[in-house]
Amino acid sequence: MVLLDGSLIRTRRRTGTENRKNYSGKQERHGLLVIALTDDKGRLVWVSAVRPGRTSEITRAATTN
């Protein structure tokens, strides 16, 4: 059994269009998304690379290699 969880790491809002991809409408804040997999005992199995905050957790999990 593997447990999947996504966390939004809050970042400061910067000006310009480049930072818009870091805005999470779900949590209404700017940040970067990280996905983690653990086993049933809570031991860390895998951590994803950081992605823009607007990426949904399920989309990120489905596109991870």
C-alpha positions as CSV (number, residue, x, y, z in Angstrom):
1,M,0.0,0.0,0.0
2,V,1.2,3.5,-0.9
3,L,-0.2,6.8,0.3
4,L,0.0,9.9,-1.9
5,D,-0.1,13.5,-0.5
6,G,0.4,16.8,-2.1
7,S,1.5,20.0,-0.3
8,L,1.6,23.6,-1.4
9,I,4.7,25.3,-0.1
10,R,3.8,29.0,0.3
11,T,5.9,31.6,-1.5
12,R,5.8,35.3,-1.7
13,R,3.9,36.9,-4.5
14,R,6.1,38.5,-7.2
15,T,4.9,41.0,-9.8
16,G,4.6,40.1,-13.4
17,T,2.9,37.4,-15.5
18,E,5.7,34.9,-14.8
19,N,4.4,34.3,-11.2
20,R,0.8,33.7,-12.2
21,K,1.5,30.0,-12.7
22,N,2.4,29.7,-9.0
23,Y,-1.1,30.9,-7.8
24,S,-3.3,28.1,-6.5
25,G,-6.9,29.0,-6.9
26,K,-7.9,26.2,-4.6
27,Q,-5.9,27.5,-1.7
28,E,-6.0,31.1,-2.8
29,R,-2.3,31.7,-2.3
30,H,1.0,31.5,-4.2
31,G,3.2,28.5,-3.8
32,L,4.9,25.5,-5.3
33,L,3.5,22.0,-5.3
34,V,5.3,18.9,-4.0
35,I,3.9,15.3,-4.1
36,A,5.1,12.7,-1.6
37,L,4.6,8.9,-1.4
38,T,4.8,7.0,1.8
39,D,4.3,3.3,2.7
40,D,1.7,2.2,5.2
41,K,4.1,2.7,8.1
42,G,4.7,6.3,7.2
43,R,8.2,5.9,5.7
44,L,9.0,8.2,2.8
45,V,9.2,6.4,-0.5
46,W,9.5,9.2,-3.0
47,V,9.2,13.0,-3.4
48,S,8.5,14.7,-6.6
49,A,10.2,17.7,-8.1
50,V,8.7,21.1,-7.3
51,R,5.9,22.2,-9.7
52,P,4.0,25.5,-10.1
53,G,1.2,25.9,-7.5
54,R,-1.6,26.0,-10.1
55,T,-0.9,22.3,-11.0
56,S,-3.5,20.0,-9.4
57,E,-2.3,17.1,-7.3
58,I,-4.0,14.4,-9.4
59,T,-2.6,15.9,-12.6
60,R,0.9,16.0,-11.2
61,A,0.6,12.4,-9.9
62,A,-0.6,11.2,-13.3
63,T,2.2,12.9,-15.3
64,T,5.1,11.9,-13.0
65,N,7.6,9.5,-14.5
